[in-house]
Amino acid sequence: MYSRRLNLVVNPMISRNYLLRLPTEMIQYIAYLLPKDIDVVHFSLCCSLLAALILPAQSSVWCARFGDTYDFYEEHSSAELRVEYQTRAIVLSQEINFKFDQTEAETLWLEVLRDMLLESYSCSKLSESIPKTFQRLRDVLRQCDFLRRPISGYGLRKRTRPSDLFCGVQLRSASLALETFMSFRYLRSDYNVGVAYAFDAGAAIPFVDIRKLDLESILHTRNFWLRHLLNPDEATFYTPFASSQPCYRPRAWENLVIKNSRLAHNCLRLEPGGGPLNWPPLFEAIIPTQGQDTNRIYYRGMQVTHGSFDNTLYLARGFVESIHVPQGGFPDWCRICFILYRSNYVKLTNLPVTTSAKSAGYEDRWFVEEWPPLDISMDFECMVTKESYFLVE
């Protein structure tokens, strides 16, 4: 008989530290429960063994912390979530402003905000609750000057043209600027009034082009209206907007209820219909469509003034179509075009004021006319064209 002596080498750190004896999942859960990201960093720096358990890409810490702040809108691996979470944590913690134009740091910040905006609107289609990513966006934009000074290079004597990414993120964030808790006061220097009113001595250049939107001009127009709505120095729309109930303020598209009103000074009564015949070659020559390979809805109707139906009315025909190429980093742009006109062959006179056109049977009579038209000067008494855009939410 003989015996063999076994020499076991025990790591002295493990023998003295009961924390490291816990299962890996429990250690990672403890790290996840720490209130701040810097606490996780300090915890992992206690020793190399803790760092090896907490920091790897496959650690559950990153997936859990990401899910507390942001929404899962697609399937991602733990490694991808770690990179995304850490990138957002670092980038969004920086003090960013566009006082002296856009540098690489501002570009990275805009790219992160763009991705978060895209996630927010993707998640809003899947759930009725407000996305967590959108709540995080609110916190970020409330603490910086991005919406408060919505123009690039505002500290320079001569401003350069803002990037499409800057304009796209600004325009997509417009609904946040209208929220009462933001309390932004837009300045007169935040827009070019000539652009806002489309004052142009030369050839008219439309904001909406079939190939590319003029996002800078659209941004100037947006800033013009935000100043008139949000700045008390403006005596136009600030008071009625500030005193209006939330139900009367701009809301998401899915919450809008379209109904006829006789209180507005000017409004359009529009209904889908007409098909391609609604936009004949004569109209196509004035405002061309994007062709056959796009989603397009035709509509027609009439302009209503003070809720009455009299001989000052205009007929309306138009269409809404999607814009193929993302603009400013965002898809889902749409183009809305219509023409208001008075035909030489249709006279809308002596229509009852107190009875709606539809119930009185006048709806079909709006379009009892020779169609399609062949000549502008011969077929129309007057004509007004409108072309605009909107982002689908």
matplotlib code that plots the C-alpha trace (Angstrom):
import matplotlib.pyplot as plt

x = [0.0, 1.2, -0.4, 0.0, 0.0, -1.9, -0.7, -3.8, -3.1, -5.9, -6.1, -5.7, -8.0, -10.9, -10.4, -10.7, -13.4, -16.8, -18.2, -16.1, -17.5, -21.0, -22.3, -21.3, -25.0, -25.4, -22.3, -23.5, -26.9, -25.3, -23.4, -26.6, -28.3, -25.7, -27.4, -24.9, -22.6, -19.6, -20.5, -20.2, -16.8, -15.6, -17.0, -15.2, -11.9, -11.9, -10.0, -9.2, -11.4, -14.5, -13.6, -13.4, -16.9, -18.6, -17.1, -17.1, -19.5, -21.5, -22.1, -25.8, -25.1, -25.3, -28.5, -30.2, -29.0, -29.9, -33.4, -33.9, -33.2, -34.0, -36.4, -35.6, -36.9, -34.9, -33.0, -29.4, -26.6, -25.2, -22.0, -24.0, -26.0, -22.8, -21.3, -24.5, -25.1, -21.6, -21.5, -24.7, -23.6, -20.4, -21.7, -24.9, -23.0, -20.9, -21.8, -22.6, -23.5, -23.4, -22.3, -19.2, -20.5, -20.5, -17.3, -16.7, -18.0, -21.3, -21.7, -21.3, -23.9, -26.3, -25.9, -26.7, -29.8, -30.9, -30.7, -32.7, -35.4, -35.7, -36.0, -38.6, -40.9, -40.4, -41.4, -44.3, -45.9, -45.7, -47.0, -49.4, -47.1, -44.4, -41.1, -38.4, -36.0, -38.2, -38.2, -34.4, -34.4, -36.6, -34.1, -31.1, -32.7, -34.0, -30.5, -28.8, -29.1, -29.9, -33.6, -33.1, -30.8, -31.9, -29.3, -25.7, -22.9, -25.0, -21.9, -20.2, -20.4, -20.9, -22.7, -22.1, -24.9, -26.0, -25.6, -28.6, -28.2, -28.5, -31.6, -33.1, -32.7, -34.0, -37.1, -37.8, -37.6, -40.0, -42.8, -40.6, -40.0, -43.8, -44.1, -44.8, -42.1, -39.3, -39.9, -37.8, -37.7, -36.8, -35.0, -35.4, -31.9, -32.8, -34.3, -34.2, -37.5, -36.9, -36.8, -39.7, -41.9, -40.3, -39.2, -37.0, -36.4, -35.0, -36.5, -38.7, -37.1, -39.5, -38.8, -39.8, -37.9, -38.5, -34.9, -33.9, -35.5, -34.1, -33.9, -32.3, -35.2, -37.7, -35.8, -35.9, -39.7, -40.1, -38.0, -40.2, -43.4, -41.9, -40.8, -44.3, -45.8, -43.3, -41.8, -43.8, -42.1, -44.2, -47.8, -49.2, -49.8, -48.0, -50.9, -53.6, -51.1, -49.9, -53.5, -54.9, -55.8, -53.5, -56.3, -56.1, -52.3, -50.5, -50.6, -49.3, -50.8, -52.5, -54.4, -55.8, -59.5, -60.5, -63.8, -65.4, -65.4, -67.0, -64.9, -61.7, -61.1, -59.8, -59.8, -59.9, -62.6, -60.9, -61.8, -59.8, -60.9, -60.5, -57.6, -54.9, -57.5, -57.6, -54.1, -54.3, -51.3, -51.9, -51.4, -48.5, -46.7, -47.1, -46.2, -44.8, -45.3, -42.6, -43.8, -45.7, -43.3, -44.5, -47.4, -49.8, -53.2, -55.3, -57.9, -60.3, -62.5, -63.1, -61.8, -64.2, -64.2, -65.9, -68.0, -70.0, -70.6, -70.6, -69.3, -65.8, -64.9, -62.1, -62.1, -59.1, -57.4, -54.2, -52.2, -50.0, -47.1, -44.1, -40.6, -38.4, -35.0, -34.5, -33.9, -31.6, -31.1, -34.9, -37.3, -41.1, -41.1, -44.2, -45.0, -48.4, -49.4, -52.7, -54.1, -56.8, -58.7, -61.9, -63.1, -64.5, -67.2, -68.3, -70.0, -70.6, -73.3, -76.2, -75.3, -77.0, -74.9, -76.5, -76.5, -73.4, -72.6, -72.6, -76.1, -77.5, -76.3, -73.9, -70.8, -71.0, -71.8, -68.5, -66.9, -69.5, -67.1, -65.3, -62.4, -59.5, -58.7, -56.6, -55.5, -54.9, -55.9, -59.1, -60.3, -59.5, -60.4, -57.6, -55.3, -53.1, -50.5, -49.4, -46.5, -45.3, -44.0, -44.5, -42.9, -45.1, -45.1]
y = [0.0, 3.4, 6.9, 9.8, 13.4, 15.8, 19.4, 21.6, 25.2, 27.5, 31.1, 33.1, 35.9, 33.4, 31.9, 35.3, 36.8, 35.3, 37.5, 35.7, 32.4, 33.4, 32.2, 34.3, 35.2, 36.6, 38.7, 40.1, 40.8, 42.7, 44.8, 45.4, 46.7, 49.5, 52.9, 54.5, 53.3, 54.7, 52.4, 49.4, 50.6, 51.0, 47.7, 45.9, 47.6, 46.0, 43.1, 41.5, 38.5, 40.7, 42.6, 39.2, 38.4, 41.7, 43.4, 40.7, 41.1, 38.0, 39.4, 39.9, 43.3, 45.1, 43.5, 44.3, 47.9, 48.5, 47.2, 49.6, 52.7, 51.7, 49.5, 46.2, 46.8, 44.1, 41.0, 41.8, 39.8, 40.7, 41.9, 44.3, 45.6, 46.2, 48.3, 50.2, 50.8, 52.0, 54.2, 56.0, 56.3, 58.0, 60.1, 61.4, 62.4, 64.9, 68.6, 69.3, 72.5, 73.8, 77.3, 76.9, 74.6, 70.8, 68.9, 65.1, 65.0, 66.7, 64.4, 61.3, 62.8, 63.4, 59.9, 58.5, 60.7, 59.7, 56.0, 56.6, 58.5, 55.7, 53.2, 55.3, 55.6, 51.9, 50.9, 53.3, 51.3, 48.1, 49.5, 52.1, 53.1, 55.8, 54.1, 54.2, 55.4, 58.4, 59.2, 59.1, 61.4, 63.9, 63.9, 64.5, 67.3, 69.0, 69.3, 70.7, 73.6, 71.5, 72.5, 75.8, 77.1, 75.1, 76.3, 75.3, 77.8, 80.4, 81.8, 82.5, 85.7, 83.8, 80.6, 77.6, 75.4, 72.9, 69.2, 67.2, 65.1, 68.2, 69.3, 65.8, 65.3, 68.8, 68.3, 64.9, 66.3, 69.1, 67.5, 67.5, 71.3, 71.9, 70.1, 72.5, 71.3, 72.1, 75.9, 76.9, 80.5, 80.6, 83.7, 85.9, 85.0, 81.3, 81.6, 83.6, 85.4, 85.6, 81.8, 81.4, 83.6, 82.3, 85.7, 85.2, 87.7, 85.0, 81.8, 80.0, 76.9, 74.5, 73.1, 69.7, 68.2, 64.8, 63.9, 65.8, 68.0, 71.4, 70.6, 73.9, 75.9, 73.6, 74.1, 77.9, 77.7, 75.3, 77.6, 80.6, 78.9, 77.6, 81.1, 82.4, 79.7, 79.5, 82.9, 85.4, 88.3, 87.4, 88.8, 86.6, 82.9, 82.6, 83.4, 81.2, 78.4, 78.6, 78.8, 76.1, 72.7, 69.7, 68.2, 71.1, 71.0, 69.0, 65.3, 62.2, 61.3, 58.2, 60.3, 62.8, 62.9, 64.4, 66.2, 69.2, 72.5, 75.8, 77.8, 78.1, 81.1, 78.8, 75.1, 72.3, 69.7, 66.8, 63.2, 60.4, 59.8, 60.5, 58.1, 59.0, 61.0, 63.4, 64.6, 65.0, 65.8, 69.5, 69.3, 66.9, 69.5, 72.0, 69.6, 66.3, 63.1, 60.6, 58.1, 54.8, 53.1, 54.9, 54.8, 57.6, 58.6, 61.0, 63.3, 66.1, 68.5, 72.2, 75.1, 76.3, 79.8, 80.6, 77.5, 78.8, 77.6, 80.6, 81.8, 82.6, 78.9, 77.0, 73.4, 71.3, 68.3, 66.7, 63.7, 62.4, 60.2, 58.8, 60.0, 57.1, 58.1, 58.9, 62.5, 63.7, 60.2, 59.5, 57.5, 58.0, 61.4, 62.1, 64.8, 66.5, 68.5, 70.1, 72.7, 75.1, 76.4, 78.0, 76.5, 78.5, 75.8, 75.3, 78.0, 77.3, 79.8, 80.0, 76.9, 76.7, 78.0, 76.0, 72.7, 70.6, 70.0, 66.3, 66.1, 68.6, 66.5, 69.1, 67.0, 65.4, 68.7, 70.1, 68.0, 68.1, 69.8, 69.1, 66.9, 66.6, 70.2, 70.9, 74.6, 76.6, 80.0, 78.6, 76.2, 78.0, 81.4, 81.2, 78.6, 78.3, 75.5, 74.1, 71.7, 70.6, 67.7, 65.8, 63.1, 60.1, 59.1]
z = [0.0, -0.8, -0.9, -3.3, -2.2, -4.3, -4.4, -5.2, -6.1, -5.1, -6.3, -3.1, -4.4, -4.9, -1.5, 0.1, -2.1, -1.7, -4.5, -7.1, -5.9, -7.1, -10.4, -13.4, -14.1, -10.6, -10.8, -14.1, -12.7, -9.8, -12.3, -14.2, -11.1, -10.5, -11.2, -13.5, -16.3, -14.4, -11.5, -13.8, -14.9, -11.3, -10.4, -13.2, -12.3, -8.9, -10.3, -13.6, -12.8, -12.4, -15.6, -17.4, -16.2, -16.8, -19.8, -22.6, -25.5, -24.4, -21.0, -20.2, -18.7, -22.0, -23.3, -20.0, -19.7, -23.4, -22.8, -19.9, -22.0, -25.6, -27.5, -29.2, -32.7, -34.4, -33.4, -32.4, -30.8, -27.4, -29.1, -31.3, -28.4, -26.3, -29.1, -29.6, -25.9, -25.3, -28.4, -27.4, -23.8, -24.8, -27.7, -26.0, -22.8, -24.8, -24.9, -28.5, -30.2, -33.8, -33.0, -35.2, -37.9, -38.0, -37.2, -37.0, -33.4, -34.4, -37.3, -35.1, -32.7, -35.5, -36.8, -33.3, -33.1, -36.6, -35.7, -32.5, -34.4, -37.0, -34.1, -32.3, -35.3, -36.2, -32.7, -32.5, -35.4, -33.3, -30.0, -28.8, -25.9, -26.2, -27.2, -24.6, -27.3, -27.9, -24.2, -24.2, -27.2, -25.3, -22.4, -24.8, -26.7, -23.6, -22.3, -25.4, -27.8, -30.9, -31.0, -29.2, -31.9, -35.0, -37.4, -38.2, -37.7, -35.9, -34.2, -37.5, -39.5, -42.7, -42.3, -44.5, -45.9, -43.3, -44.1, -45.2, -42.1, -39.9, -41.7, -41.7, -37.9, -37.3, -39.4, -37.9, -34.4, -35.1, -33.1, -30.0, -30.3, -30.1, -26.7, -23.9, -21.5, -24.0, -23.7, -26.7, -27.9, -31.6, -32.8, -35.8, -36.9, -37.0, -40.5, -43.7, -44.1, -47.9, -48.0, -45.7, -47.9, -51.0, -52.1, -55.1, -57.9, -60.2, -61.4, -58.9, -57.5, -55.9, -52.4, -53.6, -56.5, -57.9, -57.3, -54.2, -51.5, -50.7, -47.0, -46.1, -47.5, -45.8, -42.5, -42.8, -43.3, -40.3, -38.1, -39.2, -38.1, -34.8, -33.9, -34.5, -32.5, -29.6, -29.1, -27.0, -28.8, -31.8, -31.5, -34.1, -33.1, -29.8, -27.5, -29.1, -29.4, -25.8, -24.5, -26.7, -25.2, -26.0, -28.1, -30.5, -31.0, -33.7, -33.1, -34.7, -38.1, -36.7, -34.2, -36.7, -37.3, -40.6, -40.4, -42.1, -40.3, -41.1, -38.7, -40.8, -43.1, -45.9, -46.0, -48.6, -48.7, -50.3, -51.0, -52.8, -56.3, -59.9, -60.7, -63.2, -65.2, -62.3, -63.3, -67.1, -69.4, -69.1, -65.3, -65.7, -67.7, -64.8, -61.9, -63.2, -61.2, -60.5, -63.0, -62.6, -60.1, -57.0, -54.6, -55.5, -54.3, -56.3, -54.7, -55.7, -54.0, -53.5, -51.5, -48.7, -47.5, -44.2, -44.6, -47.4, -50.9, -53.2, -56.5, -55.1, -54.7, -56.5, -57.5, -56.5, -58.0, -56.8, -55.7, -52.9, -53.7, -51.9, -52.6, -53.6, -52.1, -48.4, -47.7, -44.9, -43.7, -43.4, -45.6, -45.7, -47.3, -49.3, -51.9, -52.0, -55.0, -56.1, -58.4, -57.4, -60.4, -61.7, -65.0, -67.8, -68.2, -64.6, -62.6, -58.9, -58.0, -55.7, -53.7, -50.3, -47.4, -44.7, -46.4, -47.0, -50.7, -50.3, -48.7, -51.2, -54.1, -55.4, -54.9, -58.3, -59.9, -58.9, -61.6, -64.4, -66.8, -70.0, -69.0, -69.6, -70.4, -73.5, -73.1, -70.0, -71.4, -73.0, -70.3, -67.1, -65.7, -63.1, -61.6, -58.5, -58.1, -54.7, -54.1, -50.7, -48.6, -45.4, -43.3, -42.6, -38.9]

ax = plt.figure().add_subplot(projection="3d")
ax.plot(x, y, z, "-o")
ax.set_aspect("equal")
plt.show()
